[in-house]
Amino acid sequence: MRQIALLLLVLSLAACQQDSDPGPGGVTRGEARALDDAAAMLDSRPAPPPLVDATVPAEASAPAKP
């Protein structure tokens, strides 16, 4: 009985994946998870305001010619 318990323990530990195991794209699983979390955070941010005011015509915002 003790041998079976030891065997199950060894097999269960061998099946565990570490964060340092290779993952997709040549990064570790931990790094891939961190990149996914960062991408989700950036995707959830609101869009920045437009840099140009679309309500002002281009001619009105241009400097007058001398």
Distance bins in CASP14 RR format, pairs under 12 A and 6 or more apart:
PFRMAT RR
TARGET T0000
AUTHOR 0000-0000-0000
RMODE 2
METHOD distances of the structure
MODEL  1
1 7 0 0 0 0 0 1 0 0 0 0 0
1 8 0 0 0 0 0 1 0 0 0 0 0
2 8 0 0 0 0 0 1 0 0 0 0 0
2 9 0 0 0 0 0 1 0 0 0 0 0
3 9 0 0 0 0 0 1 0 0 0 0 0
3 10 0 0 0 0 0 1 0 0 0 0 0
4 10 0 0 0 0 0 1 0 0 0 0 0
4 11 0 0 0 0 0 1 0 0 0 0 0
5 11 0 0 0 0 0 1 0 0 0 0 0
5 12 0 0 0 0 0 1 0 0 0 0 0
6 12 0 0 0 0 0 1 0 0 0 0 0
6 13 0 0 0 0 0 1 0 0 0 0 0
7 13 0 0 0 0 0 1 0 0 0 0 0
7 14 0 0 0 0 0 1 0 0 0 0 0
8 14 0 0 0 0 0 1 0 0 0 0 0
8 15 0 0 0 0 0 1 0 0 0 0 0
9 15 0 0 0 0 0 1 0 0 0 0 0
9 16 0 0 0 0 0 1 0 0 0 0 0
10 16 0 0 0 0 0 1 0 0 0 0 0
15 21 0 0 0 0 0 1 0 0 0 0 0
16 29 0 0 0 0 0 1 0 0 0 0 0
17 23 0 0 0 0 1 0 0 0 0 0 0
17 28 0 0 0 0 0 1 0 0 0 0 0
17 29 1 0 0 1 0 0 0 0 0 0 0
17 30 0 0 0 0 0 1 0 0 0 0 0
17 32 0 0 0 0 0 1 0 0 0 0 0
17 33 0 0 0 0 0 1 0 0 0 0 0
18 28 0 0 0 0 1 0 0 0 0 0 0
18 29 1 0 0 1 0 0 0 0 0 0 0
18 30 0 0 0 0 1 0 0 0 0 0 0
19 27 0 0 0 0 0 1 0 0 0 0 0
19 28 1 0 1 0 0 0 0 0 0 0 0
19 29 1 0 1 0 0 0 0 0 0 0 0
19 30 1 0 1 0 0 0 0 0 0 0 0
19 31 0 0 0 0 1 0 0 0 0 0 0
19 32 0 0 0 0 1 0 0 0 0 0 0
19 33 1 0 0 1 0 0 0 0 0 0 0
19 34 0 0 0 0 1 0 0 0 0 0 0
20 27 0 0 0 0 0 1 0 0 0 0 0
20 28 1 0 1 0 0 0 0 0 0 0 0
20 29 1 0 0 1 0 0 0 0 0 0 0
20 30 1 0 0 1 0 0 0 0 0 0 0
20 31 0 0 0 0 1 0 0 0 0 0 0
20 32 0 0 0 0 0 1 0 0 0 0 0
21 27 0 0 0 0 0 1 0 0 0 0 0
21 28 1 0 0 1 0 0 0 0 0 0 0
21 29 1 0 1 0 0 0 0 0 0 0 0
21 30 0 0 0 0 1 0 0 0 0 0 0
21 31 0 0 0 0 0 1 0 0 0 0 0
21 32 0 0 0 0 0 1 0 0 0 0 0
21 33 0 0 0 0 0 1 0 0 0 0 0
22 28 1 0 0 1 0 0 0 0 0 0 0
22 29 1 0 0 1 0 0 0 0 0 0 0
22 30 0 0 0 0 0 1 0 0 0 0 0
22 31 0 0 0 0 0 1 0 0 0 0 0
22 32 0 0 0 0 1 0 0 0 0 0 0
23 29 1 0 1 0 0 0 0 0 0 0 0
23 30 0 0 0 0 1 0 0 0 0 0 0
23 31 0 0 0 0 1 0 0 0 0 0 0
23 32 1 0 1 0 0 0 0 0 0 0 0
23 33 0 0 0 0 1 0 0 0 0 0 0
23 35 0 0 0 0 0 1 0 0 0 0 0
23 36 0 0 0 0 0 1 0 0 0 0 0
24 30 0 0 0 0 0 1 0 0 0 0 0
24 31 0 0 0 0 0 1 0 0 0 0 0
24 32 1 0 1 0 0 0 0 0 0 0 0
24 33 0 0 0 0 0 1 0 0 0 0 0
24 35 0 0 0 0 1 0 0 0 0 0 0
24 36 0 0 0 0 0 1 0 0 0 0 0
25 31 0 0 0 0 1 0 0 0 0 0 0
25 32 1 0 0 1 0 0 0 0 0 0 0
25 35 0 0 0 0 0 1 0 0 0 0 0
26 32 0 0 0 0 1 0 0 0 0 0 0
26 35 0 0 0 0 0 1 0 0 0 0 0
27 33 0 0 0 0 1 0 0 0 0 0 0
27 34 0 0 0 0 1 0 0 0 0 0 0
27 35 1 0 0 1 0 0 0 0 0 0 0
27 36 0 0 0 0 0 1 0 0 0 0 0
28 34 0 0 0 0 1 0 0 0 0 0 0
28 35 0 0 0 0 0 1 0 0 0 0 0
29 35 0 0 0 0 0 1 0 0 0 0 0
29 36 0 0 0 0 0 1 0 0 0 0 0
30 36 0 0 0 0 1 0 0 0 0 0 0
30 37 0 0 0 0 1 0 0 0 0 0 0
30 38 0 0 0 0 0 1 0 0 0 0 0
31 37 0 0 0 0 0 1 0 0 0 0 0
31 38 0 0 0 0 0 1 0 0 0 0 0
32 38 0 0 0 0 0 1 0 0 0 0 0
32 39 0 0 0 0 0 1 0 0 0 0 0
33 39 0 0 0 0 0 1 0 0 0 0 0
33 40 0 0 0 0 0 1 0 0 0 0 0
34 40 0 0 0 0 0 1 0 0 0 0 0
34 41 0 0 0 0 0 1 0 0 0 0 0
35 41 0 0 0 0 0 1 0 0 0 0 0
35 42 0 0 0 0 0 1 0 0 0 0 0
36 42 0 0 0 0 0 1 0 0 0 0 0
36 43 0 0 0 0 0 1 0 0 0 0 0
37 43 0 0 0 0 0 1 0 0 0 0 0
37 44 0 0 0 0 0 1 0 0 0 0 0
38 44 0 0 0 0 0 1 0 0 0 0 0
38 45 0 0 0 0 0 1 0 0 0 0 0
39 45 0 0 0 0 0 1 0 0 0 0 0
42 48 0 0 0 0 0 1 0 0 0 0 0
50 56 0 0 0 0 0 1 0 0 0 0 0
52 58 0 0 0 0 1 0 0 0 0 0 0
52 61 0 0 0 0 1 0 0 0 0 0 0
53 60 0 0 0 0 0 1 0 0 0 0 0
53 61 1 0 0 1 0 0 0 0 0 0 0
54 61 0 0 0 0 0 1 0 0 0 0 0
55 61 0 0 0 0 0 1 0 0 0 0 0
56 62 0 0 0 0 0 1 0 0 0 0 0
59 65 0 0 0 0 0 1 0 0 0 0 0
END
